[in-house]
Amino acid sequence: MTSETKTPWSLDPRLAADTVAAGDLPLSRVLLSNDANYPWLILVPRRARAVELIDLAANDRAQLMDEIARVSTVLRDLTACHKLNVATIGNMVAQLHIHVIARFRDDGAWPAPVWGKLPAKPYDPPVRDAFLRDLKAALAADGGGQLE
Amino acid sequence: MTSETKTPWSLDPRLAADTVAAGDLPLSRVLLSNDANYPWLILVPRRARAVELIDLAANDRAQLMDEIARVSTVLRDLTACHKLNVATIGNMVAQLHIHVIARFRDDGAWPAPVWGKLPAKPYDPPVRDAFLRDLKAALAADGGGQLE
């Protein structure tokens, strides 16, 4: 038994509180930030105790990059955004998580990064659910395998 | 002749103005941000016209992840930082560039991301040059090949 199996991964409750889950890619749980200011996805590699990118094994890092690319492509296609912002900060919630955010030249924080700029604006549930449906359909159609 | 060779890569002059070059990894130029508030490196893949991660070919994305991991490991070893922040934003300078920043619980922006928090504090040149020497030595010693 490896130490990995002794401590199963679970989603940090602070990440869970601010998001809705879209589903799981082979490595990462995909979350939608419940903030309608920006189309904002978060990838959380399901690896216990990972805090930094360099806590992941090299093959997991490669898989993560592939999942970042898939999610980035789908998010840009769905939103027609002007720019993608991709970041892992983790100064407040240590569990490794990667933000993939669709930015627009007329969003409320542009050109600054989003953190600390606008109060979160929770989605209307029907808008959120429609976005999640579109996201799942796009990830099922891109040839990389659907969200589980 | 591919279109790649028609438009040679060159470093964006705004990135050049705010940094000093440490050298080149196989894909990326490594820059040191001239801001002594935080040990702050920037990787710039030498690919003309790349703006988003998904503008890179898959093999270049994999190489970039490897270079992010090498630079992250060396930066943490050199600084004994508490957290790494890794991000590609690019809302103001479009040329694809990846920030790798060493953060401390007592730095002037903690726990916020660094952008927009503190005015840049240029290095004393001897301090900067010593850091660059240490960085180059660490990258020469990690088994991944030295900076060119």
Interface residues (C-beta under 8 A of the other chain):
Chain A: V51 E52 L53 I54 A58 R61 A62 L64 M65 D66 I68 A69 S72 T73 R76 K83 L84 N85 V86 A87 T88 I89 G90 N91 M92 R103 W110 P111 A112 P113 W115 G116
Chain B: V51 E52 L53 I54 A58 R61 A62 L64 M65 D66 I68 A69 S72 T73 R76 K83 L84 N85 V86 A87 T88 I89 G90 N91 M92 R103 W110 P111 A112 P113 W115 G116
